[in-house]
């Protein structure tokens, strides 16, 4: 869902409770793992930028929760571990928010923060 929320807190407040819990946890991981990144709203979703360039984002879609990790090398490295997810070039789709492996997501976010590759 593309939101017109002015900030991430307002975005989260718009969500149904079951989605809000998962996305609040996801936000917490982003803030913890993406040190030095700027949190904001771009493209109607929470986005994390380094040096003005979006590298990570997440969104609540109708059928899934999406996590955008715009470092294709990192997504490729974690593909095998992301069982049950649909994975695109830089988008990981979780069909069941309550089944997200947040430990794995944390490791993926830390890897994205360390990656020197250009965002896709």
Order of alpha helices (4+ residues) and beta strands (2+ residues): alpha-alpha-beta-beta-beta-beta-alpha-beta-beta-alpha
